[in-house]
């Protein structure tokens, strides 16, 4: 059985199928561990991935997003894991960055929340495209969110990717439920502007500078 055949069979079963009692968890966990290791390449695709996917196929619990990740890696035969990401901050004009101002204000008013945001940004730099929930999530139109919570307050940093190795933090907010559409639109507009002229829209400096 080829990798593509296994993936197609699992897609037919669907991501919401229920596993038989006592089965399947090890297969899904093993798949996720293999994906996170960055070793899905070459002979591993044919041997380990097929074996692990087949284990989850038997128990009907292989998640849709896991399948998408495997399919992407198999289709592209990535020889290396995604590289670490350089994190930059969007600026409207030289020295004028609303997201940096938001972070500086947060540092003044709630240093613990600021520290958690800094930690989330560090995780984005470390994992880049591989960062997943609960730490990050996809919104729409190539806009992602860093998900931070302190007490009862939810903090969000909206970002996008510029190529494989640059992530651009474009907007910050607090929220009660979903991210408002107006905030997503701001991030989309900033992505368009950054793509057209990256140098002019890259903030130069430290986010905790006075």
CORQUINOR-V518600 format. One record per residue. N is the residue number from 1. RES is the residue in one small letter. OMEGA is omega in whole degrees, 0 to 359 (* if undefined). Layout:
N,RES,OMEGA
N,RES,OMEGA
//
This chain:
1,x,179
2,x,180
3,x,181
4,x,179
5,x,180
6,x,181
7,x,180
8,x,179
9,x,180
10,x,178
11,x,178
12,x,180
13,x,176
14,x,185
15,x,185
16,x,180
17,x,182
18,x,181
19,x,170
20,x,182
21,x,173
22,x,182
23,x,166
24,x,185
25,x,183
26,x,179
27,x,181
28,x,179
29,x,181
30,x,178
31,x,182
32,x,179
33,x,180
34,x,179
35,x,183
36,x,181
37,x,182
38,x,185
39,x,179
40,x,183
41,x,174
42,x,184
43,x,179
44,x,178
45,x,184
46,x,186
47,x,186
48,x,182
49,x,179
50,x,181
51,x,183
52,x,177
53,x,179
54,x,177
55,x,180
56,x,177
57,x,180
58,x,183
59,x,174
60,x,182
61,x,180
62,x,187
63,x,181
64,x,183
65,x,177
66,x,179
67,x,180
68,x,180
69,x,179
70,x,182
71,x,180
72,x,183
73,x,181
74,x,182
75,x,183
76,x,180
77,x,183
78,x,180
79,x,182
80,x,172
81,x,178
82,x,180
83,x,173
84,x,188
85,x,171
86,x,180
87,x,175
88,x,181
89,x,181
90,x,173
91,x,179
92,x,175
93,x,186
94,x,178
95,x,184
96,x,182
97,x,182
98,x,181
99,x,176
100,x,176
101,x,178
102,x,180
103,x,179
104,x,177
105,x,177
106,x,178
107,x,180
108,x,188
109,x,183
110,x,184
111,x,179
112,x,177
113,x,177
114,x,180
115,x,179
116,x,176
117,x,177
118,x,178
119,x,179
120,x,178
121,x,177
122,x,178
123,x,177
124,x,178
125,x,182
126,x,189
127,x,177
128,x,182
129,x,183
130,x,181
131,x,186
132,x,173
133,x,9
134,x,184
135,x,183
136,x,178
137,x,178
138,x,178
139,x,175
140,x,175
141,x,177
142,x,176
143,x,180
144,x,178
145,x,165
146,x,188
147,x,182
148,x,178
149,x,174
150,x,185
151,x,180
152,x,185
153,x,176
154,x,177
155,x,179
156,x,171
157,x,181
158,x,184
159,x,175
160,x,180
161,x,173
162,x,188
163,x,183
164,x,193
165,x,179
166,x,171
167,x,186
168,x,176
169,x,193
170,x,187
171,x,177
172,x,180
173,x,166
174,x,184
175,x,176
176,x,179
177,x,179
178,x,176
179,x,181
180,x,181
181,x,182
182,x,178
183,x,177
184,x,179
185,x,176
186,x,180
187,x,179
188,x,180
189,x,180
190,x,176
191,x,179
192,x,181
193,x,181
194,x,180
195,x,181
196,x,184
197,x,184
198,x,184
199,x,183
200,x,185
201,x,175
202,x,180
203,x,179
204,x,182
205,x,180
206,x,184
207,x,179
208,x,174
209,x,178
210,x,*
//
